[in-house]
Amino acid sequence: MNLGASHPMLRVKSMPIIHHFLHSFSGNPRASAFWISFSFRSSGFRSLTPHLRPILKLRTHGFLGIKSHAGIKHRGFCVDSNSEPSNSGSGVSIKNNKKIEETDLYIFNTMSKKKELFKAREPGKVGMYVCGVTAYDYSHIGHARVYVTFDILYRYLQRLGYEVKYVRNFTDIDDKIISRANDLGENPLSLSNRFCKEFQVDMAELNCLPPSVEPRVTDHINQIIEMIQQILRNGYAYVVENGDVYFSVDKYPKYGCLSGRKLDDNRAGERIAVDSRKQNPADFALWKSAKPSEPFWDSPWGPGRPGWHIECSAMSAAHLGYCFDIHGGGVDLIFPHHENEIAQSCASCNDSNVPYWIHNGFVTVDAEKMSKSLGNFFTIREVLESYHPLALRLFLSGTHYRSQLNYSKSQLENASERLFYIYQTLKDCEECLSGHVRQSIGQPIPEDIQKRINNIHNAFSSSMSNDLHIAMALDALSEPLKIMNDLMFTRQGRKQKLRMEFLDSLEVKTRDLLSDLGLMSPSYSEVLLQLKSKALRRAGITEDEVLQAIEKRADARAAKNYSESDRIRRKLAVLGIALMDEPSGTTWRPAIPLEEEEHVTS
């Protein structure tokens, strides 16, 4: 077996060890490299020479090493201390042969500060409102995290059988929009319309499903005015000079029920200017009187435009009613925006009720929230210049949605490598099945295979139903991918009874679960080519230059110039290009760039 090692140390000192781990393999370098990484990482890998470590690490293309409560996962599969040995012959352990379980969804409710069993108001139907962007610039990856998170919730609710009406608004008139338009010499409504469209392009790139409705503030001015009039009639607001209308927080005793803030602790809020005309500094604007050269609409209080908070109360009521199931957004919206929404909606309609409030954590940069106001943001467009959209989506999903997520290129590299492994496995499976005619077509899948498929499904579903534990659901996906590689590339796996039927079932199930996470593409090959193209861009190298390097390395190996051969391999490895020596020749794939210090020998 050709492991692609050119250094004499590998050939002399490590071959007996490698042979011990590879005796069951049929010659596929990808599968063998996978097992080398697992075996050496978990035992004597750290004791290998500095020359050998990077060579072996280059050969892996599996999942990230992540510790979880279910066990310790090494490059793509979970070693569970409670697993029982498998009788199937594939060398894989899956515990508890259960039928597919219908799992209840538990979700963390910001209102109650605890996980709760989700119960829809109307059986089989869910209404969900998520606060959208203020459209004055390209969206950053902090925005992307919000909408990827709620896209996954949207998909999973549908998976559970709900008919979901998903409403996500656009704020298309706002102080920030007006300010940016003035800077650019552009009409504010024209600018916001342009960036609404750009946002939709970004969401499509990230494979986010379109919401059921995408309302805009400027299309709901009448509904906003009507709601403000009702709040005034109910005694919760007041009009000041010049036609401004303010909500009186003192009149609403439950103010602070979501955020937990006491009224005395409340400040005016990020978008609420301190005004001596207010009865309480925390009172917030429902209607702002028109200023010169600003867009305005006629109202009973004179020309003006809506305040920031009232728009979402009015649009959610217009499309979902005063009572619906889920209201969501980023954690920064808990106060003041969502707190104020609750006050407005209840002040307008006493029966207003949204039982579940769901919020995702920040994306941070050096422990600071990523935001446009701080100037420490990366737009979705900027990131997608160098990374595949599904790799960014995977990165955003890889940390529990309520936790902070620190942006780093190394984590994007990890996500890219992980995505490549997923799609390479699926492509290999597709090719393996392409010439197979299933003789038992139309017949039920054998019971033992169906049990194992069910176990995979149940592990995924239990993770997703536990407060959308997407990271654990991704861990569950490592199991079928590992089994597929076993069935395709190990001697023992190739002896598996009904091997092709098992592979076919695994591919279907894996595609199905990836679709639930929004990580499925119609073409495996296209995604792999795009991942390679992005890797070349990050490396600042062309594929022709990589192929020339491969040819020079082959010449060096033929001349037994192993130091030169290793130098070429390591030079590419630092750039994130891994060489794979296979029986048919040397190929390359994207990899996590190796750090220079890993190549320093003592």
C-alpha positions as CSV (number, residue, x, y, z in Angstrom):
1,M,0.0,0.0,0.0
2,N,1.3,3.4,-1.0
3,L,0.7,5.8,1.9
4,G,2.2,8.8,0.0
5,A,5.1,9.1,2.5
6,S,8.4,10.1,1.1
7,H,10.3,10.4,4.3
8,P,12.6,7.4,5.2
9,M,11.4,7.6,8.8
10,L,7.9,6.7,7.7
11,R,9.2,3.8,5.6
12,V,11.5,2.4,8.2
13,K,10.2,3.2,11.7
14,S,6.4,3.4,11.3
15,M,5.5,0.8,8.6
16,P,5.1,-2.1,11.1
17,I,2.7,0.1,13.1
18,I,0.8,1.3,10.1
19,H,0.6,-2.3,8.7
20,H,-1.0,-3.4,11.9
21,F,-3.8,-0.9,11.5
22,L,-4.2,-1.3,7.8
23,H,-4.2,-5.1,7.3
24,S,-8.0,-5.1,6.7
25,F,-8.0,-2.4,4.1
26,S,-8.3,-3.1,0.4
27,G,-6.1,-0.4,-0.8
28,N,-8.1,2.8,-0.7
29,P,-5.9,5.6,0.6
30,R,-8.8,7.7,1.8
31,A,-10.2,5.0,4.1
32,S,-6.8,4.0,5.3
33,A,-5.8,7.6,6.1
34,F,-9.0,8.0,8.0
35,W,-8.1,5.1,10.3
36,I,-4.5,6.1,10.6
37,S,-5.6,9.4,12.0
38,F,-8.0,7.8,14.5
39,S,-5.6,5.2,15.7
40,F,-2.6,7.5,16.2
41,R,-4.5,10.4,17.6
42,S,-5.9,8.1,20.3
43,S,-2.7,6.3,21.2
44,G,0.8,6.8,20.1
45,F,0.3,9.6,17.5
46,R,1.8,12.3,19.7
47,S,5.0,10.3,20.2
48,L,5.7,10.1,16.5
49,T,8.5,12.2,15.0
50,P,7.7,15.8,13.9
51,H,8.4,14.7,10.3
52,L,5.8,11.9,10.5
53,R,3.0,13.8,12.3
54,P,2.2,16.3,9.5
55,I,2.4,13.6,6.9
56,L,-0.2,11.5,8.6
57,K,-2.4,14.5,9.5
58,L,-2.5,15.4,5.8
59,R,-4.2,12.2,4.9
60,T,-7.3,12.7,7.0
61,H,-10.4,14.3,5.7
62,G,-13.0,13.5,8.4
63,F,-15.0,15.4,11.0
64,L,-13.5,17.6,13.6
65,G,-12.4,16.0,16.9
66,I,-15.1,17.1,19.3
67,K,-15.9,15.8,22.7
68,S,-19.5,15.3,23.5
69,H,-21.6,13.8,26.3
70,A,-22.2,10.7,24.1
71,G,-18.6,9.9,23.8
72,I,-15.4,11.1,22.2
73,K,-15.5,11.6,18.5
74,H,-12.3,11.1,16.5
75,R,-12.4,12.5,12.9
76,G,-16.0,11.6,12.2
77,F,-17.4,8.9,14.4
78,C,-18.4,8.5,18.0
79,V,-16.8,6.0,20.3
80,D,-19.5,5.4,22.8
81,S,-18.6,3.6,26.1
82,N,-22.1,2.2,26.2
83,S,-22.1,0.7,22.7
84,E,-22.4,-3.0,22.2
85,P,-20.4,-4.8,19.6
86,S,-22.1,-5.0,16.2
87,N,-23.0,-8.4,14.7
88,S,-23.3,-6.9,11.2
89,G,-19.7,-7.3,10.1
90,S,-19.0,-3.7,9.3
91,G,-17.0,-3.0,12.4
92,V,-19.5,-0.4,13.6
93,S,-21.3,-0.2,16.9
94,I,-24.7,1.3,17.3
95,K,-26.5,0.8,20.6
96,N,-30.1,0.1,21.3
97,N,-31.9,-1.2,18.2
98,K,-35.0,1.0,18.6
99,K,-37.8,1.9,16.2
100,I,-38.0,5.5,15.0
101,E,-39.2,7.6,17.9
102,E,-41.5,10.5,17.6
103,T,-39.7,13.0,19.8
104,D,-41.3,16.0,21.6
105,L,-39.6,19.3,20.9
106,Y,-38.2,21.1,23.9
107,I,-37.1,24.7,23.4
108,F,-35.6,27.3,25.7
109,N,-38.1,30.1,26.3
110,T,-36.6,33.5,27.1
111,M,-39.8,34.4,28.8
112,S,-39.7,31.6,31.4
113,K,-35.9,31.3,31.4
114,K,-36.1,27.5,31.0
115,K,-36.6,24.8,28.4
116,E,-40.2,24.0,27.8
117,L,-42.1,21.4,25.9
118,F,-43.4,23.1,22.7
119,K,-47.1,22.9,22.3
120,A,-48.7,24.6,19.3
121,R,-51.7,26.8,19.9
122,E,-53.5,25.1,17.1
123,P,-52.8,21.4,16.5
124,G,-50.6,20.9,13.4
125,K,-50.0,24.6,12.8
126,V,-47.4,27.0,13.9
127,G,-47.1,30.8,13.5
128,M,-43.6,32.1,13.8
129,Y,-42.4,35.7,13.5
130,V,-38.6,36.6,13.3
131,C,-37.4,40.2,13.3
132,G,-35.6,40.9,10.0
133,V,-32.9,43.3,9.0
134,T,-32.8,47.1,8.8
135,A,-32.0,47.4,5.1
136,Y,-29.2,50.0,4.8
137,D,-26.1,47.9,4.0
138,Y,-24.9,44.4,3.2
139,S,-25.7,41.9,6.0
140,H,-22.9,40.6,8.1
141,I,-22.4,37.1,9.5
142,G,-24.1,38.1,12.8
143,H,-27.3,38.5,10.7
144,A,-26.5,35.2,9.0
145,R,-26.4,33.3,12.3
146,V,-29.9,34.6,13.2
147,Y,-31.5,33.6,10.0
148,V,-29.7,30.2,9.6
149,T,-30.8,29.4,13.1
150,F,-34.4,30.1,12.5
151,D,-34.3,28.5,9.0
152,I,-33.3,25.3,10.7
153,L,-36.1,25.7,13.3
154,Y,-38.5,26.3,10.3
155,R,-37.3,23.2,8.6
156,Y,-37.4,21.1,11.7
157,L,-41.0,22.2,12.6
158,Q,-42.0,21.1,9.1
159,R,-40.2,17.8,9.6
160,L,-42.2,17.3,12.8
161,G,-45.3,17.6,10.6
162,Y,-46.4,21.2,11.3
163,E,-47.7,23.6,8.8
164,V,-45.6,26.6,9.5
165,K,-46.4,30.2,8.6
166,Y,-43.0,31.9,8.9
167,V,-43.0,35.7,8.8
168,R,-39.8,37.7,8.6
169,N,-40.0,41.4,8.1
170,F,-37.9,44.1,6.5
171,T,-37.4,47.5,8.2
172,D,-37.2,49.7,5.1
173,I,-37.6,53.1,6.8
174,D,-35.5,54.0,9.8
175,D,-33.0,56.6,11.2
176,K,-30.1,54.5,10.0
177,I,-31.5,54.1,6.5
178,I,-32.1,57.9,6.2
179,S,-28.6,58.7,7.5
180,R,-26.9,56.2,5.1
181,A,-29.0,57.5,2.1
182,N,-28.0,61.0,2.9
183,D,-24.3,60.0,3.0
184,L,-24.7,58.3,-0.4
185,G,-26.9,61.0,-2.0
186,E,-29.6,58.3,-2.6
187,N,-33.3,58.2,-1.9
188,P,-33.9,56.4,1.4
189,L,-36.6,54.1,0.1
190,S,-34.6,53.3,-3.0
191,L,-31.6,52.4,-0.9
192,S,-33.6,50.2,1.5
193,N,-35.3,48.4,-1.5
194,R,-31.9,47.7,-3.0
195,F,-30.5,46.2,0.2
196,C,-33.7,44.2,0.8
197,K,-33.0,42.5,-2.5
198,E,-29.3,42.0,-1.6
199,F,-30.3,40.4,1.6
200,Q,-32.5,37.9,-0.2
201,V,-29.6,37.0,-2.5
202,D,-27.4,36.3,0.6
203,M,-30.1,34.1,2.2
204,A,-30.5,32.1,-1.0
205,E,-26.7,31.6,-1.1
206,L,-26.9,30.3,2.5
207,N,-29.6,27.9,1.4
208,C,-32.2,29.5,3.7
209,L,-35.8,28.8,2.7
210,P,-37.9,31.8,1.8
211,P,-40.3,32.7,4.6
212,S,-44.0,32.4,4.0
213,V,-44.3,36.3,4.1
214,E,-41.7,39.1,4.1
215,P,-43.6,42.2,5.0
216,R,-42.1,45.7,4.8
217,V,-42.8,48.6,7.1
218,T,-43.7,51.0,4.2
219,D,-46.5,48.6,3.1
220,H,-48.1,48.5,6.5
221,I,-48.3,52.2,7.5
222,N,-52.1,52.0,7.8
223,Q,-52.0,49.0,10.1
224,I,-49.3,50.8,12.2
225,I,-51.4,54.0,12.5
226,E,-54.5,51.9,13.5
227,M,-52.5,50.1,16.2
228,I,-51.2,53.4,17.6
229,Q,-54.7,54.8,17.7
230,Q,-55.9,51.8,19.6
231,I,-53.0,52.1,22.1
232,L,-54.0,55.8,22.6
233,R,-57.6,54.9,23.1
234,N,-56.6,52.3,25.7
235,G,-54.7,54.9,27.7
236,Y,-51.1,53.6,27.2
237,A,-49.7,56.4,25.1
238,Y,-49.7,60.2,24.8
239,V,-49.1,62.8,22.1
240,V,-46.5,65.6,22.6
241,E,-45.9,68.8,20.7
242,N,-45.0,68.5,17.0
243,G,-47.1,65.3,16.7
244,D,-44.7,62.7,18.3
245,V,-46.5,59.8,20.0
246,Y,-44.9,58.0,23.0
247,F,-45.7,54.8,24.8
248,S,-46.0,55.2,28.5
249,V,-44.1,52.4,30.2
250,D,-45.5,53.4,33.6
251,K,-49.0,52.5,32.4
252,Y,-48.0,48.9,31.6
253,P,-47.3,47.1,34.9
254,K,-45.8,44.0,33.2
255,Y,-43.1,46.0,31.5
256,G,-39.8,44.1,32.0
257,C,-41.5,40.6,31.9
258,L,-39.2,39.4,29.1
259,S,-35.9,41.0,30.0
260,G,-36.3,40.8,33.7
261,R,-35.4,44.5,34.1
262,K,-37.1,46.5,36.7
263,L,-38.6,49.8,35.5
264,D,-36.2,51.9,37.5
265,D,-33.3,50.2,35.8
266,N,-34.5,50.8,32.3
267,R,-32.7,53.2,30.0
268,A,-34.0,54.9,27.0
269,G,-32.6,52.2,24.8
270,E,-30.3,52.1,21.8
271,R,-32.7,53.7,19.3
272,I,-34.7,55.9,21.7
273,A,-33.4,59.5,22.1
274,V,-33.7,61.0,25.6
275,D,-36.4,63.7,25.3
276,S,-37.5,66.1,28.1
277,R,-41.0,65.9,26.7
278,K,-41.3,62.3,27.9
279,Q,-43.1,61.4,31.0
280,N,-40.5,58.7,31.8
281,P,-37.1,58.6,30.1
282,A,-37.8,54.9,29.2
283,D,-40.9,55.9,27.2
284,F,-40.4,55.1,23.5
285,A,-41.7,56.6,20.2
286,L,-44.6,55.0,18.4
287,W,-44.8,57.8,15.8
288,K,-42.1,60.4,14.9
289,S,-43.0,63.7,13.4
290,A,-41.5,64.5,10.0
291,K,-38.2,66.3,9.7
292,P,-37.2,68.3,6.6
293,S,-36.2,66.2,3.6
294,E,-37.2,62.9,5.3
295,P,-39.9,60.5,3.9
296,F,-43.2,60.9,5.7
297,W,-46.8,59.6,5.8
298,D,-49.9,61.5,6.8
299,S,-51.4,60.5,10.2
300,P,-53.9,61.9,12.7
301,W,-51.0,63.5,14.5
302,G,-49.5,65.1,11.4
303,P,-46.9,63.9,8.8
304,G,-44.3,61.5,10.1
305,R,-43.1,57.9,10.2
306,P,-43.3,54.9,12.6
307,G,-41.0,54.3,15.5
308,W,-38.8,51.3,15.4
309,H,-40.7,49.0,17.8
310,I,-44.3,49.5,16.6
311,E,-43.6,48.1,13.2
312,C,-43.1,44.5,14.3
313,S,-46.2,44.5,16.6
314,A,-48.3,45.8,13.7
315,M,-46.8,43.4,11.0
316,S,-47.0,40.3,13.2
317,A,-50.6,41.1,14.1
318,A,-51.4,41.7,10.4
319,H,-50.1,38.4,9.3
320,L,-50.4,36.1,12.3
321,G,-52.9,37.8,14.6
322,Y,-52.4,38.9,18.1
323,C,-51.8,35.3,19.3
324,F,-49.3,33.1,17.6
325,D,-46.7,30.6,18.7
326,I,-43.1,31.8,18.3
327,H,-41.3,35.1,18.2
328,G,-37.6,35.1,17.6
329,G,-34.5,37.1,16.9
330,G,-31.0,37.8,18.2
331,V,-30.3,38.1,21.9
332,D,-29.7,41.8,21.5
333,L,-33.4,42.3,20.7
334,I,-34.6,41.1,24.1
335,F,-34.3,44.7,25.3
336,P,-35.6,47.1,24.3
337,H,-37.1,45.9,21.1
338,H,-38.9,42.7,22.1
339,E,-39.8,44.1,25.5
340,N,-41.4,47.0,23.8
341,E,-43.2,44.8,21.3
342,I,-44.9,42.9,24.1
343,A,-46.0,46.1,25.8
344,Q,-47.4,47.6,22.6
345,S,-49.2,44.5,21.5
346,C,-50.8,43.9,24.9
347,A,-51.7,47.6,25.1
348,S,-53.4,47.4,21.8
349,C,-55.1,44.0,22.5
350,N,-55.5,42.7,26.0
351,D,-55.7,39.1,24.6
352,S,-52.3,39.4,22.8
353,N,-50.1,36.4,23.6
354,V,-46.9,34.8,22.2
355,P,-46.0,31.9,24.5
356,Y,-42.5,31.2,23.1
357,W,-39.7,33.7,22.8
358,I,-36.5,32.3,21.2
359,H,-33.2,34.2,20.9
360,N,-29.8,33.2,19.5
361,G,-26.4,34.3,20.8
362,F,-24.0,36.9,19.3
363,V,-21.3,36.3,16.8
364,T,-18.2,37.8,18.5
365,V,-14.9,39.0,17.3
366,D,-12.2,39.1,20.0
367,A,-15.0,38.8,22.7
368,E,-17.0,41.8,21.3
369,K,-20.3,41.5,19.6
370,M,-20.0,41.8,15.8
371,S,-22.0,44.8,14.7
372,K,-21.9,47.5,12.1
373,S,-21.9,50.2,14.8
374,L,-18.6,48.8,16.2
375,G,-17.1,48.4,12.8
376,N,-15.9,44.9,13.5
377,F,-18.1,43.0,11.1
378,F,-17.5,40.8,8.1
379,T,-20.3,40.8,5.5
380,I,-21.7,37.6,4.2
381,R,-20.4,38.6,0.8
382,E,-16.9,39.1,2.0
383,V,-16.8,35.7,3.7
384,L,-18.3,33.9,0.7
385,E,-15.5,35.2,-1.5
386,S,-13.2,32.7,0.1
387,Y,-15.5,30.1,1.7
388,H,-18.3,28.0,0.3
389,P,-21.8,29.1,1.5
390,L,-22.5,25.7,3.0
391,A,-19.2,25.8,4.9
392,L,-20.3,29.2,6.4
393,R,-23.7,27.7,7.2
394,L,-22.0,24.7,8.9
395,F,-19.7,27.0,10.9
396,L,-22.7,29.0,12.1
397,S,-24.5,25.8,13.1
398,G,-21.6,24.1,14.8
399,T,-22.1,25.9,18.2
400,H,-25.4,25.8,20.1
401,Y,-27.6,28.6,18.9
402,R,-27.9,30.2,22.3
403,S,-24.1,30.3,22.9
404,Q,-21.8,33.0,21.7
405,L,-20.0,32.1,18.5
406,N,-16.5,33.5,18.0
407,Y,-15.6,34.2,14.4
408,S,-12.3,32.9,13.3
409,K,-10.8,31.8,10.0
410,S,-9.5,28.6,11.6
411,Q,-13.1,27.6,12.4
412,L,-14.2,28.3,8.9
413,E,-11.3,26.1,7.7
414,N,-12.5,23.4,10.0
415,A,-16.0,23.7,8.6
416,S,-14.8,23.6,5.0
417,E,-12.8,20.4,5.7
418,R,-15.8,18.8,7.4
419,L,-18.1,19.7,4.5
420,F,-15.6,18.3,2.0
421,Y,-15.6,15.0,3.9
422,I,-19.4,14.8,3.9
423,Y,-19.7,15.4,0.2
424,Q,-16.7,13.2,-0.8
425,T,-18.3,10.4,1.1
426,L,-21.7,10.9,-0.5
427,K,-20.1,11.2,-4.0
428,D,-18.1,8.0,-3.4
429,C,-21.3,6.3,-2.3
430,E,-23.2,7.6,-5.4
431,E,-20.5,6.2,-7.7
432,C,-20.4,2.9,-5.8
433,L,-24.2,2.6,-6.3
434,S,-24.3,3.8,-9.8
435,G,-23.7,0.4,-11.4
436,H,-25.8,-1.5,-8.9
437,V,-29.3,-2.8,-9.9
438,R,-31.1,-3.5,-6.7
439,Q,-32.6,-7.0,-7.1
440,S,-34.9,-6.6,-4.2
441,I,-36.4,-3.4,-5.4
442,G,-39.9,-3.0,-4.1
443,Q,-39.1,-5.2,-1.1
444,P,-38.9,-4.0,2.5
445,I,-35.4,-3.2,3.8
446,P,-34.1,-6.1,5.9
447,E,-35.0,-5.6,9.6
448,D,-31.4,-5.5,10.9
449,I,-30.5,-2.7,8.4
450,Q,-33.7,-0.8,9.2
451,K,-33.0,-0.9,12.9
452,R,-29.6,0.7,12.4
453,I,-31.0,3.3,10.1
454,N,-33.7,4.0,12.7
455,N,-31.0,4.4,15.4
456,I,-29.3,7.0,13.3
457,H,-32.6,8.9,12.8
458,N,-33.4,8.7,16.5
459,A,-30.0,10.0,17.6
460,F,-30.4,13.0,15.2
461,S,-34.0,13.7,16.2
462,S,-33.3,13.5,20.0
463,S,-30.5,16.1,19.5
464,M,-32.7,18.4,17.5
465,S,-35.6,18.1,19.8
466,N,-33.4,19.0,22.8
467,D,-33.5,22.7,22.3
468,L,-32.2,22.5,18.7
469,H,-28.9,21.0,19.7
470,I,-27.6,21.2,16.1
471,A,-24.0,20.5,17.0
472,M,-25.0,17.2,18.5
473,A,-27.2,16.5,15.5
474,L,-24.1,17.0,13.3
475,D,-22.3,14.5,15.6
476,A,-25.1,12.0,14.9
477,L,-24.5,12.4,11.2
478,S,-20.9,11.2,11.6
479,E,-22.2,7.6,12.2
480,P,-23.7,6.9,8.8
481,L,-20.8,8.6,7.0
482,K,-18.3,6.4,8.9
483,I,-20.4,3.3,8.1
484,M,-20.5,4.2,4.4
485,N,-16.7,4.5,4.3
486,D,-16.4,1.1,6.0
487,L,-18.8,-0.5,3.5
488,M,-17.0,1.0,0.5
489,F,-13.4,0.7,1.5
490,T,-12.7,-1.9,4.1
491,R,-12.4,-5.7,3.5
492,Q,-14.7,-6.4,6.3
493,G,-17.3,-3.8,5.1
494,R,-17.3,-5.2,1.6
495,K,-18.3,-8.6,3.1
496,Q,-21.4,-7.0,4.7
497,K,-24.6,-8.8,3.8
498,L,-26.8,-6.7,1.5
499,R,-24.0,-4.2,1.3
500,M,-25.4,-2.2,-1.5
501,E,-28.9,-2.0,0.0
502,F,-27.3,-0.8,3.2
503,L,-25.3,1.9,1.3
504,D,-28.4,3.0,-0.5
505,S,-30.4,3.3,2.7
506,L,-27.6,5.2,4.4
507,E,-27.2,7.7,1.5
508,V,-30.9,8.4,1.5
509,K,-31.1,8.9,5.3
510,T,-27.9,11.1,5.3
511,R,-29.3,13.3,2.5
512,D,-32.6,13.5,4.4
513,L,-31.0,14.6,7.6
514,L,-28.6,17.1,5.9
515,S,-31.7,18.6,4.2
516,D,-33.2,19.2,7.7
517,L,-30.1,21.3,8.5
518,G,-30.1,23.1,5.1
519,L,-26.8,21.5,4.1
520,M,-27.9,19.5,1.1
521,S,-27.1,20.4,-2.5
522,P,-28.5,18.8,-5.6
523,S,-24.9,17.9,-6.9
524,Y,-22.1,16.4,-4.8
525,S,-19.6,17.0,-7.6
526,E,-20.4,20.6,-8.0
527,V,-20.0,21.3,-4.2
528,L,-16.6,19.4,-4.2
529,L,-15.4,21.5,-7.2
530,Q,-16.5,24.7,-5.5
531,L,-14.8,23.8,-2.3
532,K,-11.6,23.1,-4.2
533,S,-11.9,26.4,-6.1
534,K,-12.4,28.3,-2.8
535,A,-9.4,26.6,-1.3
536,L,-7.2,27.6,-4.2
537,R,-8.4,31.2,-3.8
538,R,-7.4,31.2,-0.1
539,A,-4.1,29.6,-1.0
540,G,-3.4,32.2,-3.7
541,I,-2.4,29.4,-6.1
542,T,-3.9,28.0,-9.3
543,E,-4.7,24.3,-9.9
544,D,-2.1,24.3,-12.7
545,E,0.5,25.3,-10.1
546,V,-0.6,22.5,-7.8
547,L,-0.4,19.9,-10.6
548,Q,3.1,21.2,-11.5
549,A,4.1,20.8,-7.8
550,I,2.7,17.2,-7.9
551,E,4.8,16.4,-10.9
552,K,8.0,17.8,-9.4
553,R,7.3,15.8,-6.2
554,A,6.9,12.7,-8.3
555,D,10.3,13.3,-9.9
556,A,11.9,13.9,-6.5
557,R,10.4,10.6,-5.2
558,A,11.6,8.7,-8.3
559,A,15.1,10.1,-7.7
560,K,14.8,9.1,-4.0
561,N,15.1,12.7,-3.0
562,Y,12.8,12.4,0.0
563,S,13.7,15.7,1.6
564,E,12.6,17.6,-1.6
565,S,9.5,15.5,-1.8
566,D,8.6,16.3,1.7
567,R,9.4,20.0,1.2
568,I,6.9,20.2,-1.7
569,R,4.2,18.4,0.3
570,R,4.7,20.6,3.3
571,K,4.8,23.8,1.3
572,L,1.3,22.9,-0.2
573,A,0.1,21.8,3.2
574,V,0.8,25.2,4.7
575,L,-1.4,26.6,2.0
576,G,-4.2,24.2,2.8
577,I,-3.6,21.8,-0.1
578,A,-3.3,18.1,0.9
579,L,-1.8,15.6,-1.5
580,M,-3.3,12.1,-1.6
581,D,-1.2,9.3,-3.1
582,E,-3.6,6.7,-4.6
583,P,-3.0,3.6,-6.8
584,S,-4.0,5.7,-9.8
585,G,-1.7,8.5,-8.9
586,T,-1.5,11.6,-6.7
587,T,-4.5,13.9,-6.3
588,W,-5.1,16.8,-4.1
589,R,-7.9,18.1,-1.8
590,P,-8.5,21.1,0.4
591,A,-7.3,20.7,4.0
592,I,-6.9,22.8,7.1
593,P,-3.6,24.8,6.5
594,L,-0.8,23.4,8.6
595,E,1.1,25.9,10.8
596,E,4.7,26.5,9.9
597,E,5.9,25.5,13.3
598,E,4.6,22.0,12.8
599,H,7.3,21.5,10.2
600,V,10.2,22.6,12.3
601,T,12.3,19.5,13.2
602,S,14.6,19.2,16.1
